[in-house]
């Protein structure tokens, strides 16, 4: 008879078999707030179906498999011919196919398209963040291509398709296509005006030959790429197809794949162009202006991705503490742990609320909303993405030693957490972009102040924070050295204003007391003990 050394007790059940959308009260409220009544039921049903997919054991296992089996580069076939292909685990393709079919590249022509896609992207990130890269790039390429109506007419139907058509073939033969992007080079990084890739015009109108390299090229198995190169009139945007119209492969030399901290399932490549065929997008010398709308859209996805990672980390921490007992009771009922969980939940809800407000501005598309986005997107990208790492690390700590073990899923979130702060312009770039908007586009500040002004008078701490912000904006002395501080204040005041207007009173009160009123420590778990912390934690809990 086999001996039984121990019985497994006091361990939480797996957090699977639930609807990640309807369980996220902050996300549901934001969607209902920003979606017109005519399509609200349709959008809610669509997101609930995706939420059930995200919460399923099968799809979560695909996320694990995709990360445990990273992509592999094959530069040559067995006969020695150059092929430059990247092989992915089948789970990657299943996830990418699900993401495409869920409409994560189809926002631009649907009612409430950006809000419904933003909510879906936030949910999908929680399953596996790596495949968000090609989904994001494909979605964001649309506004750049629209600067050339002929290119948009050719490519937009493919990019917004809900069919994932795997494999390298001429794009015209495919039911759907994906896009990547290549902007940075070894010598310049974020300073893309230092790019050295040379573009030589060919006889065909709008066609060029590229010679150069890209230090970071996302999703190298995509069907096309938007890249920057130097033409006669200066930095210019180009479309580089992987396969030419006649079926011949374009010159797209993948030198190696990056060995990254996180985002392991996704391929990020170094590529070289050597007589590579490209089509100009927009005017020569207007490369940054052409691609800037794509960059803005991907920056919003960085905010959404970080909000999704935070939500998943908080959900896992709250779930663990709801079942785990120590020192005579459940962890979730211990006053100090409850404070930690409430603080984490507050950060997560503030990020979600802000991210969906930005998506709603895209759906509106009016002049005032576009001006608002010009300052709100870089401020949000700066702040929300920087909050992601401390949130995921603290959430992992809530699980104790279990949170440091790969099987818990928290280490994957921790490794992923710094990424969105780095991609699409790191912190300094975002802070300086805020300054640029303030200096060049006064209507951007006016739109921002109108937004936060809608909440004035509702909370004295928010009113004081708005006043302090205006004082800071009036002082231009050493403004560049203060750019990070300013971006942070802009984001916090905006989050506070949105929560005061739309969140339950206990959420708004806790945020204003801690983030705006200064009644907070330097670590999570330092909220004023008189706040209704239990209510904050329960709001973040997934009932299973």
C-alpha positions as CSV (number, residue, x, y, z in Angstrom):
1,X,0.0,0.0,0.0
2,X,1.4,3.4,-1.1
3,X,2.2,5.8,1.7
4,X,0.5,9.2,1.6
5,X,3.0,11.8,2.7
6,X,0.6,14.7,2.6
7,X,-2.7,15.9,1.4
8,X,-2.9,19.1,-0.7
9,X,-5.0,21.7,1.2
10,X,-5.2,25.5,1.5
11,X,-4.4,26.0,-2.2
12,X,-6.7,28.1,-4.4
13,X,-8.4,26.5,-7.4
14,X,-7.2,27.6,-10.8
15,X,-8.6,30.8,-12.0
16,X,-10.2,29.3,-15.2
17,X,-13.7,28.8,-16.6
18,X,-15.0,32.3,-16.2
19,X,-15.9,35.4,-18.3
20,X,-13.0,37.9,-17.9
21,X,-15.2,40.7,-19.4
22,X,-18.3,40.6,-17.3
23,X,-16.2,40.0,-14.2
24,X,-14.3,43.2,-14.8
25,X,-16.7,45.8,-13.4
26,X,-14.6,48.8,-14.3
27,X,-14.2,47.7,-17.9
28,X,-17.9,46.9,-18.3
29,X,-18.9,50.3,-16.9
30,X,-16.4,52.0,-19.3
31,X,-17.8,50.2,-22.3
32,X,-21.4,51.0,-21.4
33,X,-20.5,54.6,-20.8
34,X,-18.8,55.1,-24.2
35,X,-21.0,53.0,-26.5
36,X,-24.2,54.3,-27.9
37,X,-27.4,52.5,-26.8
38,X,-28.1,51.3,-30.4
39,X,-25.1,49.0,-30.4
40,X,-24.6,48.5,-26.6
41,X,-26.1,45.0,-26.5
42,X,-24.2,43.9,-29.6
43,X,-20.9,45.1,-28.2
44,X,-21.6,43.7,-24.8
45,X,-22.5,40.3,-26.2
46,X,-19.4,40.3,-28.4
47,X,-17.1,41.1,-25.5
48,X,-18.7,38.6,-23.2
49,X,-18.1,35.9,-25.7
50,X,-14.5,36.9,-26.0
51,X,-14.3,37.1,-22.2
52,X,-15.4,33.5,-21.9
53,X,-12.8,32.5,-24.5
54,X,-10.1,34.4,-22.5
55,X,-11.1,32.7,-19.3
56,X,-11.2,29.2,-20.7
57,X,-8.6,26.6,-19.7
58,X,-7.8,25.8,-23.3
59,X,-6.9,29.3,-24.4
60,X,-4.9,30.0,-21.3
61,X,-2.9,26.8,-22.0
62,X,-2.2,28.1,-25.5
63,X,-0.7,31.2,-23.9
64,X,1.6,29.1,-21.8
65,X,2.6,27.0,-24.8
66,X,3.3,30.0,-27.0
67,X,5.7,31.4,-24.3
68,X,7.4,28.1,-23.5
69,X,8.1,27.5,-27.2
70,X,9.5,30.8,-28.6
71,X,9.9,31.5,-32.3
72,X,12.8,30.1,-34.3
73,X,14.6,31.7,-37.2
74,X,15.4,29.8,-40.4
75,X,17.5,31.9,-42.7
76,X,18.0,29.2,-45.3
77,X,16.3,26.1,-46.6
78,X,18.0,22.7,-46.8
79,X,19.3,23.5,-50.3
80,X,21.0,26.6,-49.1
81,X,18.5,29.1,-50.5
82,X,17.7,32.2,-48.5
83,X,14.2,32.0,-47.1
84,X,14.2,34.2,-43.9
85,X,11.3,32.5,-42.2
86,X,10.3,32.4,-38.6
87,X,8.6,29.3,-37.2
88,X,6.1,29.7,-34.4
89,X,4.5,27.1,-32.2
90,X,1.0,26.1,-33.3
91,X,-0.4,27.8,-30.2
92,X,0.8,31.1,-31.4
93,X,-1.1,30.7,-34.7
94,X,-4.2,29.6,-32.8
95,X,-4.0,32.7,-30.6
96,X,-3.4,35.0,-33.5
97,X,-6.2,33.6,-35.4
98,X,-8.6,34.1,-32.4
99,X,-7.4,37.7,-32.1
100,X,-8.0,38.5,-35.7
101,X,-11.4,36.8,-35.7
102,X,-12.3,38.8,-32.6
103,X,-11.9,42.1,-34.6
104,X,-8.7,43.3,-33.0
105,X,-7.6,44.6,-36.4
106,X,-11.0,45.8,-37.5
107,X,-11.8,49.0,-35.5
108,X,-11.7,51.7,-38.1
109,X,-15.0,51.1,-39.9
110,X,-17.3,49.6,-37.2
111,X,-19.7,51.5,-34.9
112,X,-18.0,52.1,-31.6
113,X,-15.1,50.3,-33.3
114,X,-12.3,51.7,-31.1
115,X,-14.0,51.2,-27.8
116,X,-15.0,47.7,-28.5
117,X,-11.6,46.9,-29.9
118,X,-9.9,48.5,-26.9
119,X,-11.9,46.5,-24.5
120,X,-11.1,43.3,-26.5
121,X,-7.4,44.1,-26.7
122,X,-7.3,44.7,-22.9
123,X,-8.9,41.2,-22.4
124,X,-6.8,39.5,-25.0
125,X,-3.5,40.8,-23.5
126,X,-4.4,39.0,-20.3
127,X,-4.2,35.6,-22.1
128,X,-0.9,36.2,-24.0
129,X,0.6,39.6,-24.6
130,X,3.1,38.6,-27.4
131,X,0.6,38.2,-30.2
132,X,-0.7,41.7,-29.4
133,X,2.3,43.1,-31.4
134,X,1.1,42.1,-34.9
135,X,-2.5,42.8,-34.0
136,X,-1.5,46.3,-32.8
137,X,0.7,47.0,-35.8
138,X,-1.9,45.9,-38.3
139,X,-4.6,47.9,-36.6
140,X,-2.4,51.0,-36.4
141,X,-1.2,50.9,-40.0
142,X,-4.6,51.9,-41.4
143,X,-4.4,55.7,-40.7
144,X,-0.9,55.9,-42.2
145,X,-2.0,54.1,-45.4
146,X,-5.0,56.5,-45.7
147,X,-2.6,59.3,-46.6
148,X,-2.4,57.5,-50.0
149,X,-6.0,56.6,-51.1
150,X,-4.8,54.1,-53.7
151,X,-2.8,52.2,-51.1
152,X,-5.6,52.3,-48.6
153,X,-8.0,51.0,-51.1
154,X,-5.7,48.1,-51.9
155,X,-4.6,47.2,-48.3
156,X,-7.2,48.3,-45.9
157,X,-9.7,45.5,-46.6
158,X,-7.0,43.0,-46.0
159,X,-5.8,44.5,-42.8
160,X,-9.3,44.9,-41.3
161,X,-10.3,41.4,-42.3
162,X,-11.4,39.0,-39.6
163,X,-9.6,36.1,-41.3
164,X,-6.1,35.0,-40.3
165,X,-4.5,33.8,-43.5
166,X,-1.2,32.3,-42.4
167,X,1.9,32.0,-44.7
168,X,4.0,34.1,-47.1
169,X,2.1,34.6,-50.4
170,X,1.3,37.6,-52.5
171,X,-1.1,39.8,-50.4
172,X,-3.6,40.0,-53.3
173,X,-4.2,36.2,-53.0
174,X,-4.9,36.3,-49.2
175,X,-8.2,36.7,-47.3
176,X,-6.4,38.8,-44.7
177,X,-3.1,40.3,-44.1
178,X,-0.9,41.5,-41.1
179,X,1.5,44.4,-40.9
180,X,4.7,45.0,-38.9
181,X,6.8,48.2,-38.5
182,X,10.5,49.0,-38.7
183,X,11.5,52.5,-37.7
184,X,14.6,52.4,-35.4
185,X,18.2,51.7,-36.5
186,X,21.4,51.0,-34.6
187,X,22.8,54.5,-34.6
188,X,19.7,56.4,-33.8
189,X,17.1,54.4,-31.8
190,X,14.2,56.7,-31.0
191,X,15.9,59.5,-33.0
192,X,14.5,58.3,-36.3
193,X,15.7,61.4,-38.1
194,X,19.2,59.9,-37.8
195,X,18.1,56.9,-39.9
196,X,20.6,56.0,-42.6
197,X,18.5,53.6,-44.7
198,X,18.7,55.0,-48.3
199,X,15.8,55.0,-50.7
200,X,16.5,55.3,-54.5
201,X,13.5,55.9,-56.8
202,X,12.8,53.4,-59.5
203,X,11.1,53.9,-62.9
204,X,7.7,52.8,-61.6
205,X,5.8,55.7,-60.1
206,X,6.0,55.6,-56.3
207,X,8.4,52.7,-56.3
208,X,11.8,52.7,-54.6
209,X,14.8,50.5,-53.8
210,X,15.9,50.4,-50.1
211,X,19.4,49.8,-48.8
212,X,20.0,49.7,-45.1
213,X,18.8,48.0,-41.9
214,X,16.3,48.1,-39.0
215,X,17.5,47.3,-35.5
216,X,14.0,46.4,-34.3
217,X,11.5,45.0,-36.7
218,X,8.3,43.7,-35.2
219,X,6.5,40.6,-36.4
220,X,8.8,39.7,-39.2
221,X,6.4,37.1,-40.7
222,X,3.9,39.8,-41.5
223,X,2.7,40.5,-45.1
224,X,3.9,44.1,-45.1
225,X,5.8,46.6,-43.1
226,X,5.8,50.4,-42.8
227,X,9.4,51.6,-42.5
228,X,11.3,54.9,-42.7
229,X,14.1,55.7,-45.1
230,X,16.0,58.7,-46.5
231,X,14.8,59.8,-49.9
232,X,16.0,62.9,-51.8
233,X,13.6,65.2,-49.9
234,X,14.4,63.6,-46.5
235,X,12.9,61.0,-44.2
236,X,10.0,59.2,-45.9
237,X,7.6,56.4,-45.1
238,X,7.6,53.3,-47.2
239,X,5.5,50.1,-47.5
240,X,7.7,47.0,-47.8
241,X,5.8,43.8,-48.8
242,X,7.4,40.5,-47.8
243,X,6.2,38.9,-51.1
244,X,6.0,40.8,-54.4
245,X,3.0,40.7,-56.6
246,X,4.5,38.2,-59.0
247,X,5.1,35.7,-56.1
248,X,8.9,36.4,-55.7
249,X,10.0,37.1,-52.2
250,X,11.2,40.6,-51.5
251,X,14.8,41.1,-50.2
252,X,14.1,41.0,-46.4
253,X,17.1,39.6,-44.7
254,X,16.4,38.5,-41.1
255,X,19.8,38.6,-39.4
256,X,18.7,37.4,-36.0
257,X,15.8,37.4,-33.5
258,X,16.2,39.4,-30.3
259,X,16.6,37.5,-27.1
260,X,14.2,39.5,-24.9
261,X,13.4,39.8,-21.2
262,X,9.8,39.0,-21.9
263,X,7.4,39.0,-24.8
264,X,9.0,35.6,-25.6
265,X,6.3,34.3,-27.9
266,X,6.7,37.2,-30.3
267,X,9.5,37.6,-32.8
268,X,11.4,40.9,-32.8
269,X,14.1,40.9,-35.5
270,X,17.1,42.7,-36.9
271,X,16.6,42.9,-40.7
272,X,18.6,44.3,-43.6
273,X,17.5,45.7,-46.9
274,X,19.7,45.2,-50.0
275,X,17.8,46.3,-53.1
276,X,14.5,45.8,-51.3
277,X,11.4,46.9,-53.3
278,X,9.2,49.5,-51.5
279,X,6.3,51.7,-52.2
280,X,6.3,55.3,-51.0
281,X,3.5,56.2,-48.5
282,X,2.8,59.9,-48.4
283,X,5.1,62.6,-49.7
284,X,8.9,62.5,-49.7
285,X,10.3,64.1,-46.6
286,X,7.1,63.7,-44.7
287,X,7.9,60.3,-43.2
288,X,7.3,61.3,-39.5
289,X,4.1,63.1,-40.3
290,X,2.8,60.1,-42.3
291,X,3.6,57.5,-39.7
292,X,2.7,59.6,-36.6
293,X,-0.9,58.5,-36.5
294,X,0.2,54.9,-36.6
295,X,2.6,55.6,-33.7
296,X,-0.3,57.3,-31.7
297,X,-2.5,54.2,-32.2
298,X,0.2,51.8,-31.1
299,X,0.9,54.1,-28.0
300,X,-2.7,53.7,-27.0
301,X,-2.3,50.0,-27.4
302,X,0.7,50.2,-25.0
303,X,-1.7,51.8,-22.4
304,X,-4.3,49.2,-23.1
305,X,-1.8,46.4,-22.9
306,X,-0.4,47.6,-19.5
307,X,-4.0,48.0,-18.2
308,X,-4.6,44.4,-19.2
309,X,-1.5,43.1,-17.5
310,X,-2.4,45.0,-14.4
311,X,-5.9,43.7,-14.4
312,X,-4.7,40.1,-14.7
313,X,-2.1,40.5,-12.0
314,X,-4.6,42.0,-9.6
315,X,-7.3,39.4,-10.4
316,X,-4.8,36.6,-9.7
317,X,-3.7,38.2,-6.4
318,X,-7.2,38.7,-5.2
319,X,-8.2,35.2,-6.2
320,X,-5.3,33.7,-4.4
321,X,-6.0,35.7,-1.2
322,X,-9.7,34.8,-1.3
323,X,-8.9,31.1,-0.8
324,X,-5.5,31.1,1.0
325,X,-5.7,31.0,4.8
326,X,-2.9,32.0,7.2
327,X,-2.7,33.0,10.8
328,X,-6.3,32.0,11.5
329,X,-8.2,33.4,8.5
330,X,-8.3,34.1,4.8
331,X,-5.6,36.5,3.6
332,X,-8.2,38.6,1.9
333,X,-9.7,39.4,5.3
334,X,-6.5,40.4,6.9
335,X,-6.4,44.2,7.3
336,X,-2.9,44.7,5.9
337,X,-3.3,42.4,2.9
338,X,-6.7,44.0,2.2
339,X,-5.0,47.3,2.0
340,X,-2.4,46.0,-0.5
341,X,-5.1,44.4,-2.6
342,X,-7.3,47.5,-2.5
343,X,-4.4,49.7,-3.5
344,X,-3.5,47.4,-6.5
345,X,-7.2,47.3,-7.5
346,X,-7.4,51.1,-7.5
347,X,-4.3,51.4,-9.8
348,X,-5.8,48.9,-12.2
349,X,-9.2,50.6,-12.3
350,X,-7.7,54.0,-12.9
351,X,-5.6,52.6,-15.8
352,X,-8.7,50.9,-17.4
353,X,-10.9,54.0,-17.1
354,X,-8.3,56.2,-18.7
355,X,-7.5,53.8,-21.5
356,X,-11.1,53.4,-22.5
357,X,-11.7,57.2,-22.4
358,X,-8.9,57.6,-25.0
359,X,-10.4,54.9,-27.2
360,X,-13.7,56.7,-27.1
361,X,-12.0,59.9,-28.3
362,X,-10.9,58.0,-31.4
363,X,-14.4,56.9,-32.0
364,X,-15.7,60.5,-31.7
365,X,-13.0,61.8,-34.1
366,X,-14.0,65.4,-33.6
367,X,-11.5,68.3,-33.6
368,X,-11.7,68.8,-29.8
369,X,-11.2,65.0,-29.2
370,X,-8.2,64.9,-31.6
371,X,-6.7,67.8,-29.7
372,X,-7.3,66.0,-26.4
373,X,-5.6,62.9,-27.6
374,X,-2.5,64.9,-28.7
375,X,-1.7,65.5,-25.0
376,X,-3.6,62.7,-23.3
377,X,-2.0,59.8,-25.2
378,X,1.6,60.5,-24.5
379,X,0.8,61.4,-20.8
380,X,-1.1,58.2,-20.4
381,X,1.5,56.2,-22.2
382,X,4.1,57.6,-19.9
383,X,2.3,57.0,-16.7
384,X,0.2,53.9,-17.1
385,X,3.0,51.8,-18.6
386,X,5.3,52.8,-15.8
387,X,2.8,51.7,-13.1
388,X,2.6,48.3,-14.7
389,X,5.8,46.9,-13.3
390,X,5.3,47.8,-9.6
391,X,1.7,46.5,-9.8
392,X,2.7,43.1,-11.2
393,X,5.6,42.7,-8.8
394,X,3.4,43.5,-5.8
395,X,0.7,41.2,-7.1
396,X,3.2,38.4,-7.4
397,X,4.3,39.0,-3.8
398,X,0.7,38.6,-2.7
399,X,1.2,34.9,-3.6
400,X,4.3,34.6,-1.6
401,X,6.8,32.1,-2.9
402,X,4.1,30.7,-5.2
403,X,4.2,34.0,-7.1
404,X,7.9,33.5,-7.9
405,X,7.2,30.1,-9.5
406,X,6.6,30.0,-13.3
407,X,3.5,27.9,-13.0
408,X,1.7,30.7,-11.2
409,X,1.8,32.8,-14.4
410,X,2.9,35.9,-12.4
411,X,6.6,35.7,-13.5
412,X,5.4,36.0,-17.1
413,X,3.4,39.1,-16.3
414,X,6.4,40.6,-14.4
415,X,8.7,40.0,-17.4
416,X,6.2,41.5,-19.8
417,X,5.4,44.5,-17.6
418,X,8.3,46.9,-18.6
419,X,7.8,46.4,-22.3
420,X,5.1,48.9,-23.1
421,X,7.0,51.6,-21.3
422,X,9.9,51.0,-23.7
423,X,8.2,50.3,-27.0
424,X,6.8,53.1,-29.2
425,X,9.0,55.7,-27.4
426,X,10.3,55.3,-23.9
427,X,9.4,57.5,-20.9
428,X,11.5,60.5,-21.9
429,X,10.2,60.5,-25.4
430,X,6.6,60.5,-24.1
431,X,7.3,63.3,-21.6
432,X,9.0,65.4,-24.3
433,X,6.1,64.8,-26.6
434,X,3.8,66.2,-24.0
435,X,5.9,69.3,-23.9
436,X,5.9,69.5,-27.7
437,X,2.1,69.4,-27.7
438,X,1.9,72.1,-25.0
439,X,4.2,74.4,-27.0
440,X,2.9,73.9,-30.5
441,X,-0.8,73.1,-30.1
442,X,-2.5,75.3,-27.5
443,X,-5.8,73.7,-28.4
444,X,-4.5,70.4,-26.9
445,X,-4.1,72.0,-23.5
446,X,-7.5,73.6,-23.8
447,X,-9.1,70.3,-24.7
448,X,-7.4,68.6,-21.7
449,X,-8.5,71.4,-19.3
450,X,-12.1,71.1,-20.6
451,X,-12.0,67.4,-19.8
452,X,-10.7,67.6,-16.3
453,X,-12.7,70.8,-15.7
454,X,-15.9,68.8,-16.1
455,X,-15.2,67.3,-12.6
456,X,-14.3,70.5,-10.8
457,X,-16.1,71.1,-7.6
458,X,-16.8,67.4,-7.0
459,X,-13.8,66.7,-4.8
460,X,-11.6,69.3,-3.0
461,X,-8.4,67.2,-3.5
462,X,-9.0,67.1,-7.3
463,X,-9.6,70.8,-7.3
464,X,-6.4,71.4,-5.5
465,X,-4.5,69.1,-7.9
466,X,-5.9,71.0,-10.9
467,X,-4.8,74.3,-9.4
468,X,-1.3,73.0,-8.7
469,X,-1.1,71.7,-12.3
470,X,-2.0,75.1,-13.7
471,X,0.6,76.7,-11.5
472,X,3.2,74.2,-12.8
473,X,2.2,74.9,-16.4
474,X,2.6,78.6,-15.9
475,X,6.2,78.2,-14.8
476,X,8.4,77.5,-17.9
477,X,11.7,77.6,-16.0
478,X,13.5,74.3,-16.4
479,X,10.5,72.9,-18.1
480,X,12.4,70.1,-20.0
481,X,14.0,68.8,-16.8
482,X,10.5,68.7,-15.2
483,X,8.8,67.0,-18.2
484,X,8.4,63.7,-16.5
485,X,6.9,65.3,-13.4
486,X,4.5,67.2,-15.6
487,X,3.4,64.2,-17.6
488,X,2.8,62.3,-14.4
489,X,0.6,65.1,-13.0
490,X,-1.3,65.4,-16.2
491,X,-2.1,61.7,-16.2
492,X,-3.0,61.5,-12.5
493,X,-5.3,64.6,-12.6
494,X,-7.0,63.1,-15.7
495,X,-7.5,59.7,-14.0
496,X,-8.8,61.5,-10.9
497,X,-11.3,63.6,-12.9
498,X,-12.6,60.5,-14.7
499,X,-13.0,58.5,-11.6
500,X,-14.7,61.4,-9.8
501,X,-17.2,61.6,-12.6
502,X,-17.8,58.0,-13.4
503,X,-16.6,55.5,-10.7
504,X,-18.3,54.5,-7.5
505,X,-17.7,57.0,-4.7
506,X,-15.5,54.7,-2.8
507,X,-13.1,54.3,-5.8
508,X,-13.0,58.0,-6.5
509,X,-12.5,58.9,-2.8
510,X,-9.6,56.5,-2.4
511,X,-7.9,57.7,-5.5
512,X,-8.2,61.3,-4.7
513,X,-7.1,60.8,-1.1
514,X,-4.0,58.8,-2.1
515,X,-2.9,59.8,-5.6
516,X,-3.9,63.5,-5.4
517,X,-4.3,64.3,-1.7
518,X,-1.0,62.9,-0.6
519,X,-2.4,60.5,2.0
520,X,-0.3,57.6,0.8
521,X,3.1,56.0,1.2
522,X,5.7,55.0,-1.3
523,X,4.6,51.4,-1.6
524,X,1.3,49.7,-2.3
525,X,-0.7,48.9,0.8
526,X,-0.5,52.4,2.3
527,X,-4.0,53.7,1.7
528,X,-5.8,55.4,4.6
529,X,-7.2,52.7,6.8
530,X,-10.5,54.5,7.2
531,X,-11.4,53.9,3.5
532,X,-13.9,51.1,2.5
533,X,-11.0,48.8,1.5
534,X,-13.2,45.7,1.5
535,X,-15.5,47.2,-1.1
536,X,-12.5,48.1,-3.4
537,X,-11.2,44.5,-3.2
538,X,-14.5,42.9,-3.8
539,X,-15.0,45.1,-6.9
540,X,-11.8,43.6,-8.3
541,X,-12.6,40.0,-7.5
542,X,-13.6,37.4,-10.1
543,X,-16.3,35.2,-8.7
544,X,-15.5,31.6,-9.6
